[in-house]
Amino acid sequence: MKQTDDNRREIRALFNLITAFRKLDPDMPMTQAICLLWVALNEGRTQVELRQALDMPSATSSRSLAALSKVYKIGKPGLDLIEWVENPEDRRAKLLFLTTKGRKVIDQLLVAAR
């Protein structure tokens, strides 16, 4: 593939975005990064909607979202980038939102991608 200046700029933006994710968590799986970006695009939607949109198994989405939330596992903190809020219309469903820290991280990712 012959690289044009436009291609190089786009590749650089992708490189910068991935580098920014690695600074956040050097071992972050791609599924967590995708979940974070999906929540940023779809605040107020449910985990079920995330799973369906991303064609992701329940266990994978739960693990990824837990790692992005305040508490990942007992005794292990999460990244505190998202929060689950009880859905007033269906108490079994949780709505997904970015935390204040999550909004700052998304802003940083957008700057990195430019």
HUPE-V575069 format. One record per pair of residues at least 24 apart in sequence whose C-alpha atoms are under 10 Angstrom apart, sorted by the first residue. I is the first residue (numbers start at 1). GAP is how many residues later the second one is. Records with the same first field share a line. If there is no record, write none. Layout:
BEGIN
I: GAP  GAP
END
This chain:
BEGIN
9: 104  105
10: 103  104
11: 102
12: 100  101  102
13: 97  98  99  100  101
14: 98  99  100
15: 97  98
16: 93  94  95  96  97  98
17: 91  92  93  94  95  96  97
18: 91  94  95
19: 90  93  94
20: 85  88  89  90  91  92  93
21: 84  85  87  88  91
24: 55  81  85
25: 54
28: 36  39  40
29: 35
30: 34
31: 25  29  30  32  33  34
32: 28  29  31  32  33  34  35  36
33: 31  32  35
34: 30
35: 26  29  30  33  47
36: 28  29  32  45  46  60  61  62  66  69  70
37: 61  69  72
38: 58
39: 26  42  43  44  56  57  58  59  63
40: 41  42  56  57  58  62  63  66
41: 56  57
42: 53  54  55  56
43: 39  52  53  54  55
44: 40  41  43  50  51  52  53  54
45: 39  42  48  49  50  51  52
46: 38  39  40  41  47  48  49  50  51
47: 37  46  47  48  49
48: 45  46  47
49: 46
50: 46
65: 31
68: 30  31  34
69: 27  28  29  30  33
70: 29
81: 24  25
END
